[in-house]
Amino acid sequence: MSSIIIKNATIVNEGTQFLGDILIKDQRIEKIGTGLQTKGAATEIDATGLLLLPGVIDDQVHFREPGLTHKASIFTESRAAVAGGVTSFMEMPNTNPPVFTQALLEDKYTISKHTSLANYSFFMGTSNDNYDEVMRTNEKKDEVCGIKIFMGSSTGNLLVDNALVLERIFEGSELLIATHCEEESIIKSNYQQLKANKEILEPSDHPIIRNEEACFESSLKAIQFAHKFGTRLHILHITTEKELQLFSNMLPLKDKRITAEVCVHHLHFTSDDYATLGNQIKCNPAIKAPHNRTALWTALNDDRLDIIATDHAPHTWEEKQHAFEQAHAGLPLVQHSLQLMLQYVADGKISIEKVVHKMSHAVATCFQIKERGFIREGYFADLVLVNPNKPYTVTKDNILYKCGWSPLENTRFNASIEKTFVNGHIVYGNNVVDESKKGERLKFER
């Protein structure tokens, strides 16, 4: 395999920026330095004026395969991901059928082996009645990213609301447990109260139904279980100021047993945006009032929130055009998450070093991913070259999601993705996706 030398890049890694070169050989970063040369054939890339970052690792996506491929597939969404600088993803179990058995879990790995352009892992799904299958995941600690529990309603019977089952899973799991935290009883009560006074609900009612209290009570319950059994808990997509009191920045990330994630849409949109975007930004947990977004930014910068992800959840445009109560919840984001966060760097909301940490380093640390997430010699060459001064506007013509739309349409970013490397292969460059090589299954050091 020929080598690649990236020359004169501004490398952003592990809290620092420096000018340097990267030598890539046999899928991995062989050397980091200046004035690097190689023996034999090599492709040289002049990265003068460009930023070189570790590839984004998105720990929460919904790629809809199997069973929901009219919305998306592992191929189509991984294609969009690499065009956005996302080199690895962890995908959720609410497909059709839901991933309730080890056989169904392995089916998704088989699909990805043949179709995914990014590296991949999949969460094992939980229900009120598949405890034994969930516990078999303990035998795959180095091969599976974690166990997912929906503590709020979702697809089919993925909701786990039996307290005894929850307690058994928290006690028995040797893997990280990732939770969607919304208290079902509060959601139902809020809905009934609204419907008693309002015949037709609208998108702006969504954060009233799925309110701050529903999120807080469920997150608190998950944390209480984790404390009781010493479980490694990761709470997904935090949306409220109130929940932030449950998390700490007193320990180094590697020592935390309870971590938290924020998603780009909760950092970007507020309930004020329902007036113009309506069902396009209907998602669970809901986008809420502006004071929550302000609090999320503070907690992200002071490290109470550990990871930035997308919860990429595509639906067809037609599914989004239904009346509010029938419209599907979720929005597509994986192609533009890095550019969106780099725009906030340009706007002074966050440092680029912090973005790299939250979207790459911290994900690798939290999930104990083997040899990825950092620019280090010997690590896999999962990298992204960014031009910080090449404007890019999201349009129908450049959206790669199968659903064909984005709530960020017509948004202008200061930065563009120049090239994405997955395992040393240039999978995206010059606005072209190279589909000739596939990503690899993530491995974990546990």
C-alpha positions as a Markdown table, in Angstrom:
| # | Residue | x | y | z |
|---|---|---|---|---|
| 1 | Met | 0.0 | 0.0 | 0.0 |
| 2 | Ser | 1.4 | 3.4 | -0.9 |
| 3 | Ser | 1.9 | 6.0 | 1.8 |
| 4 | Ile | 0.4 | 9.4 | 2.2 |
| 5 | Ile | 2.2 | 12.4 | 3.6 |
| 6 | Ile | 0.2 | 15.4 | 4.8 |
| 7 | Lys | 2.5 | 18.4 | 4.8 |
| 8 | Asn | 2.4 | 21.8 | 6.6 |
| 9 | Ala | -1.0 | 21.2 | 8.3 |
| 10 | Thr | -2.1 | 23.1 | 11.4 |
| 11 | Ile | -2.7 | 20.0 | 13.6 |
| 12 | Val | -5.2 | 20.3 | 16.4 |
| 13 | Asn | -4.8 | 17.5 | 19.0 |
| 14 | Glu | -4.9 | 17.0 | 22.7 |
| 15 | Gly | -5.3 | 20.6 | 23.6 |
| 16 | Thr | -2.7 | 22.1 | 21.3 |
| 17 | Gln | -2.2 | 23.4 | 17.8 |
| 18 | Phe | 1.1 | 23.1 | 15.9 |
| 19 | Leu | 2.4 | 23.1 | 12.4 |
| 20 | Gly | 3.5 | 19.7 | 11.2 |
| 21 | Asp | 3.4 | 16.7 | 8.9 |
| 22 | Ile | 1.7 | 13.3 | 9.2 |
| 23 | Leu | 3.0 | 10.2 | 7.5 |
| 24 | Ile | 0.2 | 7.6 | 6.9 |
| 25 | Lys | 1.1 | 4.0 | 6.1 |
| 26 | Asp | -0.8 | 0.7 | 6.2 |
| 27 | Gln | -4.0 | 2.4 | 7.7 |
| 28 | Arg | -2.1 | 4.0 | 10.5 |
| 29 | Ile | -0.3 | 7.2 | 11.5 |
| 30 | Glu | 3.4 | 6.2 | 11.2 |
| 31 | Lys | 5.0 | 9.4 | 12.0 |
| 32 | Ile | 4.2 | 13.0 | 13.2 |
| 33 | Gly | 6.8 | 15.6 | 12.7 |
| 34 | Thr | 8.2 | 18.2 | 10.3 |
| 35 | Gly | 10.0 | 17.8 | 7.0 |
| 36 | Leu | 8.9 | 14.1 | 6.8 |
| 37 | Gln | 10.0 | 12.0 | 3.9 |
| 38 | Thr | 9.3 | 8.4 | 2.9 |
| 39 | Lys | 11.0 | 5.7 | 0.9 |
| 40 | Gly | 9.0 | 4.5 | -2.1 |
| 41 | Ala | 5.8 | 5.8 | -3.6 |
| 42 | Ala | 3.8 | 8.3 | -1.6 |
| 43 | Thr | 0.9 | 10.7 | -2.2 |
| 44 | Glu | 1.8 | 14.1 | -0.9 |
| 45 | Ile | -0.9 | 16.5 | 0.2 |
| 46 | Asp | 0.0 | 20.2 | 0.8 |
| 47 | Ala | -2.2 | 21.2 | 3.8 |
| 48 | Thr | -0.9 | 24.8 | 4.1 |
| 49 | Gly | -3.6 | 26.9 | 5.6 |
| 50 | Leu | -5.7 | 23.8 | 6.5 |
| 51 | Leu | -6.6 | 22.4 | 9.9 |
| 52 | Leu | -5.9 | 18.7 | 10.5 |
| 53 | Leu | -8.2 | 17.2 | 13.2 |
| 54 | Pro | -8.9 | 13.7 | 14.4 |
| 55 | Gly | -12.0 | 12.3 | 12.7 |
| 56 | Val | -15.3 | 12.9 | 14.6 |
| 57 | Ile | -16.7 | 9.9 | 16.5 |
| 58 | Asp | -20.5 | 10.2 | 16.7 |
| 59 | Asp | -21.7 | 8.1 | 19.6 |
| 60 | Gln | -25.4 | 8.4 | 18.8 |
| 61 | Val | -26.9 | 7.9 | 15.3 |
| 62 | His | -30.0 | 6.2 | 13.8 |
| 63 | Phe | -29.2 | 4.8 | 10.4 |
| 64 | Arg | -32.5 | 3.0 | 10.1 |
| 65 | Glu | -31.3 | -0.4 | 8.8 |
| 66 | Pro | -32.8 | -2.9 | 8.8 |
| 67 | Gly | -36.5 | -2.4 | 8.2 |
| 68 | Leu | -36.7 | 1.4 | 7.8 |
| 69 | Thr | -34.6 | 1.8 | 4.7 |
| 70 | His | -37.1 | 4.1 | 3.0 |
| 71 | Lys | -35.7 | 6.7 | 5.4 |
| 72 | Ala | -32.0 | 5.8 | 5.4 |
| 73 | Ser | -29.5 | 3.0 | 5.2 |
| 74 | Ile | -26.1 | 2.3 | 6.8 |
| 75 | Phe | -24.5 | 3.0 | 3.3 |
| 76 | Thr | -26.3 | 6.3 | 2.6 |
| 77 | Glu | -25.9 | 7.8 | 6.1 |
| 78 | Ser | -22.2 | 6.7 | 6.5 |
| 79 | Arg | -21.7 | 8.4 | 3.1 |
| 80 | Ala | -23.1 | 11.6 | 4.5 |
| 81 | Ala | -21.1 | 11.1 | 7.7 |
| 82 | Val | -17.7 | 10.9 | 6.0 |
| 83 | Ala | -18.5 | 14.0 | 3.9 |
| 84 | Gly | -18.9 | 15.8 | 7.2 |
| 85 | Gly | -15.7 | 14.6 | 8.8 |
| 86 | Val | -17.3 | 11.8 | 10.8 |
| 87 | Thr | -15.1 | 8.8 | 10.6 |
| 88 | Ser | -16.8 | 6.5 | 13.2 |
| 89 | Phe | -20.3 | 6.1 | 14.5 |
| 90 | Met | -22.3 | 4.2 | 17.1 |
| 91 | Glu | -25.8 | 3.3 | 16.0 |
| 92 | Met | -28.9 | 2.7 | 18.0 |
| 93 | Pro | -31.1 | -0.4 | 18.3 |
| 94 | Asn | -34.5 | 1.1 | 17.3 |
| 95 | Thr | -34.6 | -0.5 | 13.9 |
| 96 | Asn | -37.2 | -3.0 | 12.6 |
| 97 | Pro | -36.9 | -5.5 | 14.1 |
| 98 | Pro | -35.4 | -3.9 | 17.2 |
| 99 | Val | -32.0 | -5.3 | 18.2 |
| 100 | Phe | -33.2 | -7.5 | 21.1 |
| 101 | Thr | -31.0 | -10.6 | 20.4 |
| 102 | Gln | -27.3 | -11.2 | 19.8 |
| 103 | Ala | -28.1 | -12.6 | 16.3 |
| 104 | Leu | -29.9 | -9.3 | 15.3 |
| 105 | Leu | -27.0 | -7.3 | 16.7 |
| 106 | Glu | -24.5 | -9.3 | 14.6 |
| 107 | Asp | -26.7 | -8.9 | 11.5 |
| 108 | Lys | -26.1 | -5.1 | 11.7 |
| 109 | Tyr | -22.3 | -5.7 | 11.9 |
| 110 | Thr | -22.5 | -7.9 | 8.8 |
| 111 | Ile | -24.4 | -5.2 | 6.9 |
| 112 | Ser | -21.8 | -2.6 | 7.8 |
| 113 | Lys | -18.9 | -4.8 | 6.9 |
| 114 | His | -20.1 | -4.7 | 3.3 |
| 115 | Thr | -21.6 | -1.2 | 3.1 |
| 116 | Ser | -20.4 | 1.3 | 5.7 |
| 117 | Leu | -17.9 | 3.9 | 4.6 |
| 118 | Ala | -17.1 | 4.9 | 8.2 |
| 119 | Asn | -16.0 | 2.7 | 11.1 |
| 120 | Tyr | -18.9 | 1.4 | 13.1 |
| 121 | Ser | -20.3 | -0.1 | 16.3 |
| 122 | Phe | -23.9 | -0.9 | 17.5 |
| 123 | Phe | -25.7 | -0.7 | 20.8 |
| 124 | Met | -27.5 | -3.7 | 22.2 |
| 125 | Gly | -31.2 | -3.0 | 22.7 |
| 126 | Thr | -33.2 | -3.5 | 25.9 |
| 127 | Ser | -36.8 | -4.2 | 26.6 |
| 128 | Asn | -38.8 | -5.3 | 29.6 |
| 129 | Asp | -38.4 | -9.0 | 28.6 |
| 130 | Asn | -34.9 | -9.6 | 27.0 |
| 131 | Tyr | -32.7 | -9.5 | 30.1 |
| 132 | Asp | -30.9 | -12.8 | 29.3 |
| 133 | Glu | -30.0 | -11.7 | 25.8 |
| 134 | Val | -28.8 | -8.3 | 27.1 |
| 135 | Met | -26.5 | -10.0 | 29.6 |
| 136 | Arg | -24.9 | -12.1 | 26.8 |
| 137 | Thr | -23.4 | -8.8 | 25.6 |
| 138 | Asn | -21.0 | -9.0 | 28.6 |
| 139 | Glu | -19.1 | -11.6 | 26.6 |
| 140 | Lys | -18.4 | -9.0 | 23.9 |
| 141 | Lys | -17.0 | -6.2 | 26.0 |
| 142 | Asp | -14.2 | -5.5 | 23.5 |
| 143 | Glu | -16.5 | -5.7 | 20.4 |
| 144 | Val | -19.7 | -3.8 | 21.3 |
| 145 | Cys | -20.0 | -0.1 | 22.3 |
| 146 | Gly | -22.6 | -0.5 | 24.9 |
| 147 | Ile | -26.2 | -1.2 | 26.0 |
| 148 | Lys | -29.0 | 1.2 | 25.2 |
| 149 | Ile | -32.0 | 1.8 | 27.5 |
| 150 | Phe | -34.9 | 3.9 | 26.4 |
| 151 | Met | -36.3 | 5.3 | 29.7 |
| 152 | Gly | -38.8 | 7.2 | 27.6 |
| 153 | Ser | -41.1 | 6.1 | 24.8 |
| 154 | Ser | -39.7 | 5.2 | 21.5 |
| 155 | Thr | -40.2 | 2.7 | 18.7 |
| 156 | Gly | -42.2 | -0.5 | 19.5 |
| 157 | Asn | -41.5 | -2.0 | 22.9 |
| 158 | Leu | -38.0 | -0.4 | 23.3 |
| 159 | Leu | -39.3 | 1.4 | 26.4 |
| 160 | Val | -38.0 | -0.1 | 29.6 |
| 161 | Asp | -40.3 | 1.1 | 32.4 |
| 162 | Asn | -40.2 | -1.9 | 34.7 |
| 163 | Ala | -38.2 | -0.8 | 37.7 |
| 164 | Leu | -37.2 | -4.4 | 38.5 |
| 165 | Val | -35.9 | -5.0 | 35.0 |
| 166 | Leu | -34.0 | -1.7 | 35.1 |
| 167 | Glu | -32.4 | -2.6 | 38.4 |
| 168 | Arg | -31.3 | -6.0 | 37.1 |
| 169 | Ile | -29.7 | -4.5 | 33.9 |
| 170 | Phe | -27.9 | -1.8 | 35.9 |
| 171 | Glu | -26.6 | -4.5 | 38.3 |
| 172 | Gly | -25.6 | -7.0 | 35.7 |
| 173 | Ser | -24.1 | -5.0 | 32.9 |
| 174 | Glu | -20.3 | -5.0 | 32.5 |
| 175 | Leu | -20.6 | -2.6 | 29.6 |
| 176 | Leu | -21.4 | 1.1 | 29.5 |
| 177 | Ile | -25.1 | 1.7 | 29.6 |
| 178 | Ala | -26.4 | 4.6 | 27.5 |
| 179 | Thr | -29.8 | 6.0 | 28.4 |
| 180 | His | -32.5 | 8.1 | 26.8 |
| 181 | Cys | -33.9 | 9.7 | 29.9 |
| 182 | Glu | -37.5 | 11.0 | 29.9 |
| 183 | Glu | -40.1 | 10.0 | 32.5 |
| 184 | Glu | -43.0 | 8.4 | 30.7 |
| 185 | Ser | -45.6 | 9.0 | 33.4 |
| 186 | Ile | -44.8 | 12.8 | 33.3 |
| 187 | Ile | -45.0 | 12.9 | 29.5 |
| 188 | Lys | -48.4 | 11.2 | 29.5 |
| 189 | Ser | -49.8 | 13.5 | 32.2 |
| 190 | Asn | -48.6 | 16.6 | 30.4 |
| 191 | Tyr | -50.1 | 15.4 | 27.2 |
| 192 | Gln | -53.5 | 14.7 | 28.8 |
| 193 | Gln | -53.6 | 18.1 | 30.4 |
| 194 | Leu | -52.8 | 19.8 | 27.1 |
| 195 | Lys | -55.4 | 17.8 | 25.2 |
| 196 | Ala | -58.0 | 18.6 | 27.7 |
| 197 | Asn | -57.7 | 22.3 | 26.9 |
| 198 | Lys | -56.5 | 22.3 | 23.3 |
| 199 | Glu | -58.0 | 20.1 | 20.5 |
| 200 | Ile | -55.2 | 20.5 | 18.0 |
| 201 | Leu | -51.6 | 20.5 | 19.2 |
| 202 | Glu | -48.7 | 22.1 | 17.4 |
| 203 | Pro | -44.9 | 21.8 | 17.3 |
| 204 | Ser | -44.5 | 24.5 | 20.0 |
| 205 | Asp | -46.3 | 22.2 | 22.4 |
| 206 | His | -43.6 | 19.5 | 22.1 |
| 207 | Pro | -41.4 | 20.9 | 24.9 |
| 208 | Ile | -44.5 | 21.4 | 27.1 |
| 209 | Ile | -45.3 | 17.7 | 26.8 |
| 210 | Arg | -41.7 | 16.5 | 27.1 |
| 211 | Asn | -40.7 | 19.1 | 29.6 |
| 212 | Glu | -37.8 | 19.8 | 31.9 |
| 213 | Glu | -39.3 | 17.7 | 34.8 |
| 214 | Ala | -39.7 | 14.6 | 32.6 |
| 215 | Cys | -36.0 | 14.8 | 31.7 |
| 216 | Phe | -34.8 | 15.5 | 35.2 |
| 217 | Glu | -36.7 | 12.8 | 37.0 |
| 218 | Ser | -35.6 | 10.2 | 34.5 |
| 219 | Ser | -31.9 | 11.2 | 34.6 |
| 220 | Leu | -32.0 | 11.3 | 38.4 |
| 221 | Lys | -33.5 | 7.7 | 38.4 |
| 222 | Ala | -30.7 | 6.5 | 36.0 |
| 223 | Ile | -28.0 | 8.1 | 38.2 |
| 224 | Gln | -29.5 | 6.5 | 41.3 |
| 225 | Phe | -29.3 | 3.1 | 39.8 |
| 226 | Ala | -25.7 | 3.7 | 38.6 |
| 227 | His | -24.6 | 4.8 | 42.0 |
| 228 | Lys | -26.3 | 1.8 | 43.7 |
| 229 | Phe | -24.4 | -0.7 | 41.5 |
| 230 | Gly | -21.3 | 1.2 | 40.4 |
| 231 | Thr | -22.5 | 1.0 | 36.8 |
| 232 | Arg | -20.8 | 2.9 | 34.0 |
| 233 | Leu | -23.6 | 5.2 | 32.9 |
| 234 | His | -23.6 | 7.6 | 29.9 |
| 235 | Ile | -26.8 | 9.8 | 29.6 |
| 236 | Leu | -27.5 | 10.9 | 26.1 |
| 237 | His | -28.7 | 14.2 | 24.7 |
| 238 | Ile | -29.1 | 16.4 | 27.8 |
| 239 | Thr | -31.5 | 19.3 | 27.1 |
| 240 | Thr | -32.3 | 21.1 | 30.4 |
| 241 | Glu | -30.7 | 23.4 | 32.8 |
| 242 | Lys | -32.1 | 21.5 | 35.7 |
| 243 | Glu | -30.4 | 18.2 | 34.7 |
| 244 | Leu | -27.0 | 19.9 | 34.7 |
| 245 | Gln | -26.9 | 19.9 | 38.6 |
| 246 | Leu | -26.7 | 16.1 | 38.3 |
| 247 | Phe | -23.2 | 16.2 | 36.7 |
| 248 | Ser | -19.8 | 17.1 | 37.9 |
| 249 | Asn | -16.5 | 18.4 | 36.5 |
| 250 | Met | -14.5 | 17.5 | 39.6 |
| 251 | Leu | -12.9 | 14.3 | 38.2 |
| 252 | Pro | -10.8 | 13.7 | 35.0 |
| 253 | Leu | -12.9 | 12.3 | 32.3 |
| 254 | Lys | -11.1 | 8.9 | 32.4 |
| 255 | Asp | -12.2 | 8.5 | 36.1 |
| 256 | Lys | -15.8 | 9.5 | 35.7 |
| 257 | Arg | -18.4 | 6.7 | 36.1 |
| 258 | Ile | -21.3 | 8.9 | 35.0 |
| 259 | Thr | -20.9 | 11.0 | 31.9 |
| 260 | Ala | -23.3 | 13.2 | 29.8 |
| 261 | Glu | -23.7 | 14.2 | 26.2 |
| 262 | Val | -25.2 | 17.2 | 24.4 |
| 263 | Cys | -26.3 | 17.2 | 20.8 |
| 264 | Val | -25.6 | 19.9 | 18.2 |
| 265 | His | -29.3 | 20.7 | 17.7 |
| 266 | His | -29.9 | 21.4 | 21.4 |
| 267 | Leu | -26.9 | 23.8 | 21.2 |
| 268 | His | -28.2 | 25.4 | 18.1 |
| 269 | Phe | -32.0 | 25.6 | 18.2 |
| 270 | Thr | -34.5 | 26.8 | 20.9 |
| 271 | Ser | -38.2 | 26.6 | 21.2 |
| 272 | Asp | -38.4 | 30.0 | 19.4 |
| 273 | Asp | -37.5 | 28.1 | 16.2 |
| 274 | Tyr | -40.7 | 26.1 | 16.1 |
| 275 | Ala | -42.4 | 29.1 | 14.6 |
| 276 | Thr | -40.4 | 28.8 | 11.4 |
| 277 | Leu | -39.2 | 25.2 | 11.4 |
| 278 | Gly | -42.2 | 23.4 | 12.9 |
| 279 | Asn | -42.0 | 19.6 | 12.8 |
| 280 | Gln | -38.5 | 19.8 | 11.2 |
| 281 | Ile | -37.1 | 20.2 | 14.7 |
| 282 | Lys | -39.5 | 17.9 | 16.5 |
| 283 | Cys | -37.3 | 15.4 | 18.3 |
| 284 | Asn | -37.1 | 13.5 | 21.6 |
| 285 | Pro | -36.1 | 14.9 | 24.0 |
| 286 | Ala | -37.5 | 18.1 | 22.8 |
| 287 | Ile | -35.7 | 21.3 | 21.9 |
| 288 | Lys | -36.6 | 23.6 | 24.8 |
| 289 | Ala | -36.7 | 27.2 | 26.0 |
| 290 | Pro | -33.7 | 29.5 | 25.3 |
| 291 | His | -32.4 | 29.5 | 28.9 |
| 292 | Asn | -31.7 | 25.8 | 28.6 |
| 293 | Arg | -29.5 | 26.3 | 25.6 |
| 294 | Thr | -27.6 | 29.0 | 27.5 |
| 295 | Ala | -27.0 | 26.6 | 30.3 |
| 296 | Leu | -25.9 | 23.8 | 28.0 |
| 297 | Trp | -23.2 | 26.0 | 26.5 |
| 298 | Thr | -21.9 | 26.9 | 30.0 |
| 299 | Ala | -21.8 | 23.2 | 31.0 |
| 300 | Leu | -20.1 | 22.2 | 27.8 |
| 301 | Asn | -17.3 | 24.6 | 28.3 |
| 302 | Asp | -16.9 | 23.8 | 32.0 |
| 303 | Asp | -16.8 | 20.0 | 31.3 |
| 304 | Arg | -20.0 | 19.0 | 33.1 |
| 305 | Leu | -21.1 | 17.9 | 29.6 |
| 306 | Asp | -18.5 | 15.5 | 28.2 |
| 307 | Ile | -19.4 | 14.7 | 24.6 |
| 308 | Ile | -21.0 | 16.4 | 21.6 |
| 309 | Ala | -23.0 | 14.1 | 19.3 |
| 310 | Thr | -25.9 | 14.4 | 16.8 |
| 311 | Asp | -28.6 | 11.8 | 17.5 |
| 312 | His | -28.9 | 11.8 | 13.7 |
| 313 | Ala | -32.4 | 10.6 | 13.1 |
| 314 | Pro | -33.7 | 11.0 | 9.5 |
| 315 | His | -37.3 | 10.7 | 8.4 |
| 316 | Thr | -38.7 | 11.4 | 4.9 |
| 317 | Trp | -40.0 | 14.8 | 4.1 |
| 318 | Glu | -43.5 | 13.4 | 3.8 |
| 319 | Glu | -43.3 | 11.9 | 7.4 |
| 320 | Lys | -42.4 | 15.4 | 8.7 |
| 321 | Gln | -45.3 | 17.0 | 6.9 |
| 322 | His | -48.0 | 15.3 | 8.9 |
| 323 | Ala | -49.9 | 17.1 | 11.6 |
| 324 | Phe | -47.8 | 17.6 | 14.8 |
| 325 | Glu | -49.0 | 14.5 | 16.7 |
| 326 | Gln | -48.4 | 12.2 | 13.7 |
| 327 | Ala | -45.2 | 13.7 | 12.5 |
| 328 | His | -42.1 | 11.6 | 13.2 |
| 329 | Ala | -39.6 | 12.8 | 15.8 |
| 330 | Gly | -36.0 | 13.2 | 14.8 |
| 331 | Leu | -33.8 | 15.2 | 12.4 |
| 332 | Pro | -30.8 | 14.5 | 10.2 |
| 333 | Leu | -27.5 | 16.2 | 11.3 |
| 334 | Val | -24.5 | 13.9 | 10.9 |
| 335 | Gln | -23.2 | 15.6 | 7.7 |
| 336 | His | -22.9 | 19.0 | 9.2 |
| 337 | Ser | -22.2 | 18.6 | 12.9 |
| 338 | Leu | -18.5 | 19.4 | 12.7 |
| 339 | Gln | -19.0 | 22.5 | 10.4 |
| 340 | Leu | -21.7 | 23.7 | 12.8 |
| 341 | Met | -19.4 | 23.5 | 15.8 |
| 342 | Leu | -16.6 | 25.1 | 13.9 |
| 343 | Gln | -18.9 | 28.0 | 13.1 |
| 344 | Tyr | -19.4 | 28.4 | 16.9 |
| 345 | Val | -15.6 | 28.4 | 17.2 |
| 346 | Ala | -15.5 | 31.3 | 14.6 |
| 347 | Asp | -18.2 | 33.0 | 16.6 |
| 348 | Gly | -16.2 | 32.7 | 19.9 |
| 349 | Lys | -18.6 | 30.4 | 21.7 |
| 350 | Ile | -16.0 | 27.6 | 22.1 |
| 351 | Ser | -12.4 | 26.9 | 21.3 |
| 352 | Ile | -11.4 | 24.5 | 18.5 |
| 353 | Glu | -9.4 | 22.5 | 21.0 |
| 354 | Lys | -12.5 | 22.0 | 23.0 |
| 355 | Val | -14.5 | 20.9 | 19.9 |
| 356 | Val | -11.9 | 18.4 | 19.0 |
| 357 | His | -11.9 | 17.1 | 22.6 |
| 358 | Lys | -15.7 | 16.8 | 22.8 |
| 359 | Met | -16.2 | 15.2 | 19.4 |
| 360 | Ser | -13.2 | 12.9 | 19.2 |
| 361 | His | -11.0 | 12.5 | 22.2 |
| 362 | Ala | -13.7 | 12.4 | 24.8 |
| 363 | Val | -15.8 | 9.8 | 22.9 |
| 364 | Ala | -12.7 | 7.6 | 22.6 |
| 365 | Thr | -12.0 | 7.9 | 26.3 |
| 366 | Cys | -15.6 | 7.5 | 27.5 |
| 367 | Phe | -16.2 | 4.3 | 25.4 |
| 368 | Gln | -12.6 | 3.1 | 25.7 |
| 369 | Ile | -12.2 | 2.8 | 21.9 |
| 370 | Lys | -9.0 | 1.2 | 20.9 |
| 371 | Glu | -6.4 | 3.2 | 18.9 |
| 372 | Arg | -8.8 | 5.9 | 17.6 |
| 373 | Gly | -9.9 | 9.4 | 18.5 |
| 374 | Phe | -6.5 | 11.0 | 18.8 |
| 375 | Ile | -3.7 | 12.0 | 16.4 |
| 376 | Arg | -1.0 | 9.7 | 17.7 |
| 377 | Glu | 1.7 | 7.6 | 16.1 |
| 378 | Gly | 0.5 | 4.0 | 15.8 |
| 379 | Tyr | -3.2 | 5.0 | 15.9 |
| 380 | Phe | -5.5 | 4.4 | 13.0 |
| 381 | Ala | -5.4 | 7.3 | 10.5 |
| 382 | Asp | -9.0 | 8.6 | 11.0 |
| 383 | Leu | -8.5 | 12.3 | 10.1 |
| 384 | Val | -10.2 | 15.3 | 8.6 |
| 385 | Leu | -8.7 | 18.2 | 6.8 |
| 386 | Val | -10.7 | 21.4 | 7.2 |
| 387 | Asn | -10.4 | 24.7 | 5.3 |
| 388 | Pro | -11.4 | 27.3 | 7.9 |
| 389 | Asn | -11.7 | 30.0 | 5.3 |
| 390 | Lys | -13.7 | 28.3 | 2.5 |
| 391 | Pro | -17.4 | 29.2 | 3.0 |
| 392 | Tyr | -20.0 | 26.5 | 2.5 |
| 393 | Thr | -23.8 | 26.7 | 2.3 |
| 394 | Val | -26.1 | 23.8 | 3.0 |
| 395 | Thr | -28.3 | 23.3 | -0.1 |
| 396 | Lys | -30.5 | 20.5 | -1.5 |
| 397 | Asp | -27.8 | 19.9 | -4.0 |
| 398 | Asn | -25.1 | 19.0 | -1.5 |
| 399 | Ile | -27.2 | 17.1 | 1.1 |
| 400 | Leu | -26.2 | 13.4 | 1.0 |
| 401 | Tyr | -28.8 | 12.0 | 3.4 |
| 402 | Lys | -31.3 | 9.6 | 1.8 |
| 403 | Cys | -34.1 | 11.8 | 3.1 |
| 404 | Gly | -32.8 | 14.7 | 1.1 |
| 405 | Trp | -33.5 | 17.5 | 3.6 |
| 406 | Ser | -31.9 | 19.2 | 6.6 |
| 407 | Pro | -33.1 | 21.8 | 9.2 |
| 408 | Leu | -29.9 | 23.6 | 8.4 |
| 409 | Glu | -30.7 | 24.3 | 4.8 |
| 410 | Asn | -29.4 | 27.7 | 3.6 |
| 411 | Thr | -27.1 | 27.9 | 6.6 |
| 412 | Arg | -23.7 | 29.3 | 5.7 |
| 413 | Phe | -20.6 | 28.0 | 7.4 |
| 414 | Asn | -17.2 | 29.6 | 7.3 |
| 415 | Ala | -15.4 | 26.3 | 7.0 |
| 416 | Ser | -15.5 | 23.4 | 4.5 |
| 417 | Ile | -14.5 | 19.8 | 4.8 |
| 418 | Glu | -11.6 | 19.3 | 2.4 |
| 419 | Lys | -10.7 | 15.6 | 2.9 |
| 420 | Thr | -11.7 | 12.8 | 5.3 |
| 421 | Phe | -9.5 | 9.8 | 5.9 |
| 422 | Val | -10.9 | 6.5 | 7.3 |
| 423 | Asn | -8.1 | 4.0 | 8.2 |
| 424 | Gly | -5.7 | 6.0 | 6.0 |
| 425 | His | -8.0 | 5.9 | 3.0 |
| 426 | Ile | -9.2 | 9.2 | 1.5 |
| 427 | Val | -12.9 | 8.4 | 1.5 |
| 428 | Tyr | -13.9 | 12.0 | 0.8 |
| 429 | Gly | -12.2 | 14.8 | -1.1 |
| 430 | Asn | -12.9 | 17.4 | -3.7 |
| 431 | Asn | -16.6 | 16.9 | -3.0 |
| 432 | Val | -16.4 | 13.3 | -4.1 |
| 433 | Val | -17.0 | 10.2 | -2.0 |
| 434 | Asp | -14.7 | 7.2 | -2.7 |
| 435 | Glu | -16.8 | 4.1 | -2.0 |
| 436 | Ser | -14.0 | 1.6 | -2.9 |
| 437 | Lys | -13.1 | 0.8 | 0.7 |
| 438 | Lys | -15.3 | 0.1 | 3.7 |
| 439 | Gly | -14.8 | 1.1 | 7.4 |
| 440 | Glu | -14.0 | -1.3 | 10.1 |
| 441 | Arg | -15.6 | -2.6 | 13.3 |
| 442 | Leu | -14.6 | -0.5 | 16.3 |
| 443 | Lys | -12.7 | -2.4 | 19.1 |
| 444 | Phe | -12.7 | -1.5 | 22.8 |
| 445 | Glu | -10.1 | -1.8 | 25.5 |
| 446 | Arg | -12.1 | -2.9 | 28.6 |
